[in-house]
Amino acid sequence: MNTFTRRLAAVAAVGAIVLGGLTVAQAASADVTPGTITLYGPTPNQLVRGPAITSGTLDASPAFNGISVDQGCPVGYRGRSDTLVYQNGVKLGSIATSRNSSVTAYGATGLDGNPIAMDDTYSVPGTNPFVANNSFSGLASPLVSGSFELRVYCSALSTSINFTTDKWFSLTLTANTAANTWSVPVTKKATTVSLTASYTAPSGITLTGTVKDPSAAVATGAVGSITFLDATGSTQVGSGTVSNGVGTYTVTGLTPGNTYTYTAKFVGASDPQYNDSSLSGTASASIPGANQGQTQITVSIPAGVGSLSLSGVTGSVSLGTAALSGGLLKASGTLPAVTVTDTRQVGSPSWSLTGQVSDFTSGSNTMSGSYLGWVPALAGSVNEGTAGATVAPSTTATGGLKVASTLASAPAVTAASPTTTQVGATLNLAAPANTAAGDYTAVLTLTLA
């Protein structure tokens, strides 16, 4: 994956707006984008935070020894923060002492807008009540087996939580009360099996299966075995333990002069990351007859021949000074064309070039990146890819370029010759008329994958 970050030079409004240097006239708060919650185990000492954990016992107290969120509480919701447990939409109870702006000695509360980070390195190990002061089994209302939520609330008031309007981050967990355990659920990945068959003297055929991610052409780290079957997929002929994504089995005692066809599937058993596969395509090999001879020819084809690259990314774009139009502060600019060069071998997967913008900032003022949109357009005379769809500026936190959007994309490689795609875009900003004046800057990240 190639990731390029560019600083948008910006805009000035009647009170100002600057994208890369964007100047505006008065910032409105936007809805909160959910953050990522991470839990941590016991700290070895007061200098080192414990390792990240994804499971534990329900009766352990405290339930965890550290907690972080990759962003802080949003503007307008920095009165207090709390950690609560919910199941099926019902609050079961608090699992930590409420945090306010005076408890910074116990960690980063998120109430200053910085990411939340609290653990036992800020206090005597095992006794930081603002991280956790209870076990999952000691809540006011008991957990039952199944999915539940850990919520980190950010409240507007320092004295209470408004469960209707206050913001919160969520981590989904799974409880098994019979086993007294909790865990972070893992979404398993799909798999396919690529099968080959080759003659092995004097009367055998060696079957080799490679477990792959459907979207990639390389072996996975799957753990389990490959079951080899006849051409119909109904009769097993053998199995091989998977190592580095590959499993083999040799069928012996076959009749000379005949051709044999097989299929295969991956069985992950207890693999935590990969699902079992469906049946593979077939592969065949022949056993030489009495008057036949076979010579095995081998050749190595290197993986990942060629490359996929992004070039021509400029350092900044200016949107100039925003002007009031139709009740909104509007500005526009041009994102110069970038070039995607694809020299990979035939069969390599499709690619997509996406862009996502951060929020605009001007001193302590913030303007949502969702107010920025674009109109992608191809620039070269011969392009393998196609331009992405128009993204209009939005008034919500889940719209505009605040959400990763496609600038260009191309299908899987079908021709061996190198291909290029040149694409740029018109950038359009539409911010509320009450946006605070200032020179605003945001960062647009282009990602090729």
C-alpha positions as CSV (number, residue, x, y, z in Angstrom):
1,M,0.0,0.0,0.0
2,N,1.3,3.4,-1.0
3,T,0.2,6.3,1.2
4,F,0.9,9.9,0.4
5,T,-0.1,12.8,2.6
6,R,-0.5,16.3,1.3
7,R,-1.2,19.5,3.1
8,L,-4.1,21.5,1.6
9,A,-3.2,25.1,1.5
10,A,-6.6,26.6,2.1
11,V,-9.2,29.4,2.0
12,A,-10.1,32.8,3.4
13,A,-13.7,33.9,4.2
14,V,-15.5,37.0,5.3
15,G,-13.9,36.4,8.5
16,A,-11.7,34.0,6.5
17,I,-11.0,30.3,5.3
18,V,-7.7,28.5,4.2
19,L,-7.3,24.8,3.0
20,G,-3.6,24.3,3.1
21,G,-4.0,27.8,4.3
22,L,-7.8,28.0,4.5
23,T,-9.4,31.0,6.0
24,V,-13.0,31.0,7.4
25,A,-15.5,33.0,9.4
26,Q,-16.7,30.7,12.7
27,A,-16.7,26.9,13.5
28,A,-19.6,24.7,14.2
29,S,-19.2,21.4,16.1
30,A,-19.7,18.2,14.1
31,D,-21.0,14.8,15.1
32,V,-18.4,12.5,16.6
33,T,-16.6,10.0,14.4
34,P,-16.3,6.7,16.5
35,G,-12.8,6.1,17.8
36,T,-10.9,2.9,18.5
37,I,-10.8,1.7,22.1
38,T,-7.9,-0.5,23.2
39,L,-7.6,-2.3,26.5
40,Y,-4.4,-3.2,28.3
41,G,-3.2,-5.8,30.8
42,P,-1.2,-5.4,34.0
43,T,1.8,-3.1,33.9
44,P,5.2,-4.6,34.8
45,N,6.2,-1.4,36.6
46,Q,5.2,2.2,36.9
47,L,7.3,3.2,33.8
48,V,5.8,0.8,31.2
49,R,2.1,0.3,30.2
50,G,0.9,-3.3,30.1
51,P,0.4,-5.1,26.8
52,A,-2.8,-4.7,24.7
53,I,-5.3,-7.4,25.6
54,T,-8.2,-8.9,23.7
55,S,-9.5,-11.3,26.3
56,G,-9.7,-12.0,30.0
57,T,-11.8,-13.4,32.8
58,L,-15.1,-11.9,33.8
59,D,-14.4,-11.9,37.5
60,A,-10.9,-10.2,37.3
61,S,-10.9,-7.0,39.2
62,P,-10.0,-4.5,37.9
63,A,-11.4,-5.8,34.5
64,F,-8.4,-4.3,32.7
65,N,-5.4,-2.1,33.7
66,G,-5.3,0.4,30.9
67,I,-7.6,2.0,28.4
68,S,-7.0,4.2,25.4
69,V,-9.1,5.9,22.6
70,D,-7.4,7.1,19.5
71,Q,-9.1,10.5,19.8
72,G,-10.3,12.8,22.5
73,C,-13.7,14.0,23.6
74,P,-15.2,16.4,21.0
75,V,-15.8,20.1,21.6
76,G,-18.9,20.7,23.6
77,Y,-18.6,17.3,25.4
78,R,-15.6,17.8,27.7
79,G,-17.3,18.1,31.0
80,R,-16.6,14.6,32.2
81,S,-15.9,11.1,30.8
82,D,-17.2,7.7,32.1
83,T,-16.7,4.0,31.2
84,L,-19.9,2.0,31.2
85,V,-21.0,-1.5,30.1
86,Y,-24.1,-2.1,28.0
87,Q,-25.8,-5.2,26.7
88,N,-28.6,-5.3,24.2
89,G,-28.9,-1.6,24.5
90,V,-29.4,-1.7,28.3
91,K,-26.9,-0.1,30.7
92,L,-25.6,-2.7,33.1
93,G,-23.4,-0.3,35.2
94,S,-20.2,1.7,35.5
95,I,-16.8,0.0,35.5
96,A,-14.7,3.0,36.4
97,T,-14.7,6.1,38.5
98,S,-16.0,9.2,36.5
99,R,-13.2,11.3,35.1
100,N,-13.1,15.1,35.2
101,S,-10.4,17.7,34.2
102,S,-8.8,17.5,37.7
103,V,-7.6,13.9,37.5
104,T,-4.8,14.3,34.9
105,A,-2.4,12.8,37.4
106,Y,-4.1,9.5,36.6
107,G,-3.7,9.8,32.8
108,A,-5.0,11.6,29.8
109,T,-8.8,11.9,30.3
110,G,-9.6,13.2,26.7
111,L,-11.3,16.2,28.2
112,D,-8.7,18.5,26.7
113,G,-9.4,17.1,23.2
114,N,-6.3,14.9,23.1
115,P,-6.6,11.1,22.8
116,I,-7.7,9.2,25.9
117,A,-4.9,7.2,27.6
118,M,-5.1,6.0,31.2
119,D,-3.3,3.1,32.8
120,D,-1.5,2.0,36.0
121,T,1.8,3.8,35.2
122,Y,0.0,6.9,36.5
123,S,-0.7,5.4,40.0
124,V,0.2,2.4,42.2
125,P,-0.1,-0.6,39.9
126,G,-3.5,-2.1,39.9
127,T,-5.1,0.8,41.8
128,N,-6.1,3.3,39.1
129,P,-9.9,3.6,39.7
130,F,-10.3,5.9,36.7
131,V,-9.2,3.0,34.4
132,A,-11.4,0.3,36.1
133,N,-12.6,-0.2,39.6
134,N,-14.8,-3.2,39.0
135,S,-15.0,-6.6,37.3
136,F,-17.3,-7.4,34.4
137,S,-19.1,-9.9,36.7
138,G,-19.5,-7.2,39.4
139,L,-21.8,-4.8,37.5
140,A,-25.0,-3.5,39.0
141,S,-26.9,-5.7,36.5
142,P,-25.3,-9.0,35.5
143,L,-23.9,-9.8,32.1
144,V,-25.3,-12.8,30.2
145,S,-23.4,-14.8,27.6
146,G,-23.3,-13.0,24.2
147,S,-22.2,-9.7,22.8
148,F,-21.9,-6.6,25.0
149,E,-20.4,-3.1,24.7
150,L,-17.8,-1.1,26.6
151,R,-18.7,2.5,26.1
152,V,-16.5,5.5,26.9
153,Y,-18.9,8.5,27.3
154,C,-18.0,12.2,26.8
155,S,-20.5,14.4,28.5
156,A,-21.3,18.1,28.0
157,L,-21.8,18.6,31.8
158,S,-19.4,17.8,34.6
159,T,-22.2,16.7,36.9
160,S,-24.1,14.1,34.9
161,I,-24.5,12.1,31.7
162,N,-27.2,12.8,29.2
163,F,-27.7,9.4,27.6
164,T,-29.6,10.9,24.7
165,T,-27.3,13.6,23.5
166,D,-23.8,13.0,25.0
167,K,-21.2,11.3,22.8
168,W,-19.6,8.0,23.3
169,F,-17.0,5.5,21.8
170,S,-17.8,1.8,21.7
171,L,-15.9,-1.5,21.8
172,T,-17.8,-4.7,21.1
173,L,-16.9,-7.6,23.4
174,T,-18.2,-11.2,23.8
175,A,-19.0,-12.8,27.2
176,N,-19.1,-16.5,28.0
177,T,-20.4,-16.7,31.5
178,A,-20.1,-20.5,31.7
179,A,-16.4,-20.2,31.0
180,N,-16.0,-17.0,33.0
181,T,-14.3,-15.3,30.0
182,W,-14.6,-12.2,27.8
183,S,-13.0,-11.5,24.5
184,V,-12.8,-9.1,21.5
185,P,-14.5,-10.9,18.6
186,V,-12.4,-11.5,15.6
187,T,-13.8,-11.4,12.1
188,K,-12.3,-14.4,10.2
189,K,-11.1,-13.9,6.6
190,A,-12.2,-16.0,3.7
191,T,-9.8,-18.4,2.0
192,T,-9.4,-20.2,-1.3
193,V,-7.1,-23.1,-2.3
194,S,-4.9,-23.1,-5.3
195,L,-4.2,-26.8,-6.3
196,T,-1.5,-28.4,-8.4
197,A,-0.8,-32.1,-9.2
198,S,2.4,-33.6,-10.5
199,Y,3.7,-37.1,-11.2
200,T,5.9,-38.8,-8.6
201,A,7.8,-41.9,-9.6
202,P,7.1,-44.7,-9.8
203,S,3.3,-44.6,-9.5
204,G,2.3,-41.6,-7.4
205,I,0.9,-38.1,-7.8
206,T,1.9,-35.3,-5.4
207,L,-0.9,-32.8,-4.6
208,T,0.1,-29.3,-3.4
209,G,-2.5,-26.9,-2.1
210,T,-1.8,-23.2,-1.3
211,V,-4.2,-21.4,1.0
212,K,-4.8,-17.8,-0.2
213,D,-6.8,-14.8,0.6
214,P,-9.3,-14.4,-2.4
215,S,-8.1,-10.8,-2.9
216,A,-4.4,-11.6,-3.0
217,A,-2.1,-14.0,-4.9
218,V,0.2,-15.0,-2.1
219,A,-0.1,-17.7,0.6
220,T,-1.7,-16.8,3.9
221,G,-0.6,-17.6,7.5
222,A,-3.6,-20.0,7.9
223,V,-3.3,-22.8,10.4
224,G,-4.9,-26.1,9.8
225,S,-4.9,-28.8,7.0
226,I,-5.8,-29.2,3.4
227,T,-8.1,-32.1,2.6
228,F,-7.5,-33.6,-0.9
229,L,-10.5,-35.3,-2.6
230,D,-11.4,-36.9,-5.9
231,A,-12.6,-34.9,-8.8
232,T,-16.2,-35.0,-7.6
233,G,-15.2,-33.7,-4.1
234,S,-17.0,-36.6,-2.4
235,T,-14.2,-39.0,-1.6
236,Q,-11.1,-38.0,0.5
237,V,-7.8,-39.3,-0.7
238,G,-5.6,-37.7,2.0
239,S,-4.7,-34.6,3.8
240,G,-1.7,-32.4,4.5
241,T,-0.8,-30.1,7.4
242,V,-0.6,-26.5,6.3
243,S,2.8,-24.8,6.8
244,N,3.5,-21.3,5.6
245,G,0.2,-21.5,3.8
246,V,1.0,-24.8,1.9
247,G,-0.1,-28.4,2.4
248,T,0.9,-31.5,0.4
249,Y,0.0,-35.1,0.1
250,T,1.2,-37.9,-2.3
251,V,-1.3,-40.4,-3.6
252,T,0.6,-43.7,-4.3
253,G,-0.1,-47.1,-5.9
254,L,-1.9,-45.6,-9.0
255,T,-2.4,-47.5,-12.2
256,P,0.1,-46.8,-15.1
257,G,-1.3,-45.2,-18.2
258,N,-4.2,-43.4,-16.4
259,T,-4.9,-39.7,-15.7
260,Y,-6.2,-38.7,-12.3
261,T,-8.0,-35.6,-11.3
262,Y,-8.4,-34.1,-7.8
263,T,-9.8,-31.1,-5.9
264,A,-9.0,-29.8,-2.4
265,K,-10.3,-27.6,0.4
266,F,-8.8,-25.9,3.5
267,V,-10.0,-26.9,6.9
268,G,-8.9,-24.4,9.6
269,A,-10.3,-26.3,12.6
270,S,-9.5,-23.7,15.4
271,D,-7.7,-21.1,13.3
272,P,-8.7,-17.8,14.8
273,Q,-8.1,-15.7,11.7
274,Y,-9.2,-17.8,8.6
275,N,-12.4,-19.5,7.6
276,D,-12.5,-22.9,5.9
277,S,-12.5,-22.7,2.1
278,S,-14.9,-24.1,-0.5
279,L,-13.7,-26.8,-2.9
280,S,-10.8,-25.6,-5.2
281,G,-10.7,-26.0,-8.9
282,T,-9.4,-29.4,-10.2
283,A,-5.9,-30.4,-11.0
284,S,-4.8,-33.5,-13.0
285,A,-1.7,-35.6,-13.6
286,S,-0.9,-38.8,-15.5
287,I,0.9,-42.0,-14.5
288,P,3.2,-43.2,-17.4
289,G,2.3,-46.5,-19.1
290,A,4.7,-49.4,-19.7
291,N,6.0,-47.8,-22.9
292,Q,5.9,-44.2,-21.7
293,G,8.3,-42.0,-19.9
294,Q,7.9,-38.6,-18.4
295,T,10.4,-35.8,-17.7
296,Q,9.4,-33.3,-15.0
297,I,10.2,-29.8,-16.0
298,T,10.4,-27.1,-13.2
299,V,10.6,-23.4,-13.3
300,S,10.3,-20.8,-10.6
301,I,8.1,-17.7,-11.1
302,P,8.9,-15.0,-8.6
303,A,6.0,-13.5,-6.7
304,G,5.1,-9.9,-7.1
305,V,6.8,-9.2,-10.4
306,G,6.5,-5.5,-11.3
307,S,5.0,-2.8,-9.0
308,L,2.1,-0.5,-8.4
309,S,3.3,3.1,-7.7
310,L,1.9,6.6,-7.1
311,S,3.8,9.7,-8.2
312,G,3.4,13.4,-8.8
313,V,1.8,14.3,-5.5
314,T,2.2,18.0,-4.8
315,G,2.8,19.4,-1.4
316,S,-0.1,21.9,-1.0
317,V,-3.2,23.2,-2.6
318,S,-4.7,26.7,-1.9
319,L,-8.5,27.2,-1.9
320,G,-8.0,31.0,-1.6
321,T,-10.6,33.1,0.2
322,A,-14.1,31.8,0.8
323,A,-17.0,33.9,-0.3
324,L,-20.6,33.8,0.9
325,S,-22.9,32.2,-1.7
326,G,-26.4,30.7,-1.2
327,G,-26.0,31.0,2.6
328,L,-22.7,29.0,2.6
329,L,-19.0,30.0,2.6
330,K,-17.7,28.6,-0.6
331,A,-14.2,28.2,-2.1
332,S,-12.6,25.9,-4.7
333,G,-9.2,24.9,-5.9
334,T,-7.5,22.3,-8.2
335,L,-5.8,19.1,-7.0
336,P,-3.0,18.6,-9.6
337,A,-3.0,15.3,-11.5
338,V,-1.1,12.4,-9.9
339,T,0.0,9.3,-11.9
340,V,-0.6,5.7,-11.0
341,T,1.9,3.3,-12.8
342,D,1.1,-0.4,-12.9
343,T,3.8,-2.8,-14.1
344,R,2.6,-5.9,-12.2
345,Q,2.1,-9.3,-13.8
346,V,-1.2,-10.5,-15.4
347,G,-3.7,-11.6,-12.9
348,S,-2.7,-9.0,-10.2
349,P,-5.7,-7.6,-8.3
350,S,-7.5,-4.4,-9.1
351,W,-6.3,-1.1,-7.5
352,S,-8.1,1.9,-6.0
353,L,-6.7,5.4,-5.3
354,T,-8.7,7.0,-2.4
355,G,-8.5,10.3,-0.6
356,Q,-9.6,11.3,2.9
357,V,-9.2,14.7,4.5
358,S,-8.8,15.6,8.2
359,D,-10.7,18.4,9.9
360,F,-9.6,22.0,9.2
361,T,-8.0,23.8,12.1
362,S,-7.1,27.4,12.7
363,G,-5.7,27.9,16.2
364,S,-8.3,26.6,18.6
365,N,-11.0,26.7,16.0
366,T,-12.1,23.5,14.1
367,M,-14.0,23.1,10.8
368,S,-15.2,19.7,9.7
369,G,-13.4,18.0,6.8
370,S,-16.9,16.9,5.7
371,Y,-17.4,20.4,4.2
372,L,-14.9,19.5,1.5
373,G,-15.8,17.6,-1.7
374,W,-14.3,16.9,-5.1
375,V,-15.0,16.3,-8.8
376,P,-12.3,13.7,-10.0
377,A,-11.3,13.9,-13.7
378,L,-8.8,11.9,-15.8
379,A,-5.9,14.0,-17.1
380,G,-3.9,11.8,-19.4
381,S,-4.6,10.9,-23.0
382,V,-4.4,7.1,-22.4
383,N,-5.6,5.9,-19.0
384,E,-6.1,2.4,-17.7
385,G,-8.2,3.5,-14.8
386,T,-11.4,5.4,-14.5
387,A,-12.1,8.6,-12.4
388,G,-14.1,8.2,-9.2
389,A,-17.6,9.6,-8.5
390,T,-18.2,13.3,-7.6
391,V,-18.3,13.8,-3.8
392,A,-20.3,16.8,-2.7
393,P,-19.5,18.8,0.4
394,S,-21.6,17.6,3.4
395,T,-23.0,19.1,6.6
396,T,-22.6,15.8,8.5
397,A,-19.5,14.1,9.9
398,T,-20.1,11.1,7.8
399,G,-20.0,12.8,4.4
400,G,-17.8,14.7,2.1
401,L,-14.1,13.8,1.9
402,K,-14.1,13.2,5.7
403,V,-15.0,9.7,4.5
404,A,-12.4,7.9,2.3
405,S,-13.5,8.4,-1.3
406,T,-12.3,7.0,-4.6
407,L,-10.2,9.3,-6.8
408,A,-9.6,6.6,-9.4
409,S,-9.7,2.8,-9.8
410,A,-8.7,0.1,-12.3
411,P,-9.6,-3.6,-12.7
412,A,-7.3,-6.6,-12.3
413,V,-4.3,-6.7,-14.7
414,T,-5.1,-8.4,-18.0
415,A,-2.2,-7.1,-20.1
416,A,1.5,-7.6,-19.5
417,S,2.5,-4.1,-20.7
418,P,2.9,-1.3,-18.2
419,T,-0.2,1.0,-17.8
420,T,-0.7,4.5,-16.4
421,T,-3.6,6.5,-15.1
422,Q,-3.4,10.3,-14.6
423,V,-6.1,11.8,-12.4
424,G,-6.8,15.1,-10.7
425,A,-9.8,16.8,-9.1
426,T,-11.6,20.1,-8.5
427,L,-11.9,20.7,-4.8
428,N,-15.0,22.4,-3.5
429,L,-15.6,23.7,0.0
430,A,-19.0,24.7,1.4
431,A,-18.9,25.7,5.0
432,P,-21.6,27.1,7.3
433,A,-21.9,30.9,7.2
434,N,-21.2,31.1,10.9
435,T,-17.8,29.5,10.6
436,A,-15.3,31.3,12.8
437,A,-12.9,33.6,10.9
438,G,-9.3,32.3,10.5
439,D,-6.7,30.8,8.2
440,Y,-7.5,27.1,8.2
441,T,-5.4,24.1,7.3
442,A,-6.2,20.4,6.7
443,V,-4.4,17.4,5.4
444,L,-5.6,15.3,2.5
445,T,-4.2,11.8,2.4
446,L,-4.1,9.8,-0.9
447,T,-3.8,6.0,-0.5
448,L,-3.1,3.6,-3.4
449,A,-4.0,0.0,-2.6
